[in-house]
Amino acid sequence: MNPGDPKLRSFITVAKDSHFPIQNLPYGVFTTPANYSPRVGVAIGDQVLDLSVLEQAGLLDVAPGERLFNRPTLNAFIERGPDAWRRAR
């Protein structure tokens, strides 16, 4: 799979002029009014996918036995390197 493939489609509706289609999923740390705990998410369209929730549910296992996304920085995830980045993608 080529993450930049223009033929890739998401199950999430994304506006054609969005800066964050499936081919460009930027990571960031976010909070919400309902949950002030900083955690890692990825933008897709005008939404943020909470990666800590996926990881906690066992749906995203980037570093077996380690939680990378329930943190206030991306450092632990970035330090894991390209293999972890591919797994998360």
C-alpha positions in Angstrom: 0.0 0.0 0.0 1.3 3.4 -1.0 -0.1 5.9 1.6 0.1 8.7 -1.1 -2.0 6.8 -3.6 -4.7 9.2 -4.9 -7.0 6.2 -5.3 -7.1 5.5 -1.6 -10.5 6.3 0.0 -11.7 6.7 3.6 -14.9 5.6 5.1 -15.0 9.1 6.6 -16.4 11.8 4.3 -13.6 14.3 3.6 -14.2 17.5 1.6 -12.3 17.6 -1.7 -10.4 20.7 -0.7 -9.4 19.4 2.8 -5.8 19.6 3.7 -6.2 16.2 5.5 -7.4 13.5 3.1 -6.5 9.9 3.7 -3.2 10.5 1.9 -2.1 13.2 4.5 -2.9 12.2 8.0 -0.9 14.5 10.4 -0.4 13.4 14.0 -0.8 15.8 16.9 -1.6 16.1 20.5 -5.1 17.3 21.5 -7.6 17.8 24.3 -11.4 18.3 24.2 -13.7 20.2 26.6 -15.0 16.8 27.8 -11.5 15.4 28.4 -8.6 17.7 29.2 -6.0 14.9 29.2 -3.6 15.5 26.3 -3.4 12.5 24.0 -2.3 11.7 20.4 -4.7 11.8 17.5 -4.6 12.1 13.8 -6.5 14.6 11.7 -8.7 13.3 8.9 -10.9 15.9 7.1 -12.2 18.2 9.8 -12.1 15.5 12.5 -9.6 14.0 14.9 -9.3 10.3 15.4 -8.2 9.6 19.0 -5.4 7.0 18.7 -5.3 6.4 22.5 -8.9 5.1 22.4 -8.0 2.7 19.5 -4.8 1.6 21.3 -6.7 1.0 24.6 -9.3 -1.1 22.8 -6.6 -3.3 21.3 -7.4 -2.1 17.7 -4.0 -0.3 17.3 -1.0 -2.2 18.5 2.1 -0.3 17.3 4.4 -1.2 20.1 3.3 -4.5 21.8 3.0 -4.1 25.5 3.5 -0.3 25.4 1.1 2.6 25.2 2.3 5.3 22.9 -0.8 7.4 22.3 -2.1 8.3 25.8 0.7 10.8 26.3 1.1 14.6 26.1 3.7 14.4 23.4 4.5 12.4 20.2 8.0 11.7 21.5 7.5 8.0 22.4 5.8 7.3 19.1 8.4 9.2 17.0 11.3 7.4 18.8 10.0 4.0 17.7 10.9 4.8 14.1 9.7 4.0 10.7 8.4 0.5 11.5 6.0 1.9 14.2 5.0 4.7 11.9 4.0 2.2 9.1 2.1 0.0 11.7 0.1 3.1 12.8 -0.7 4.1 9.3 
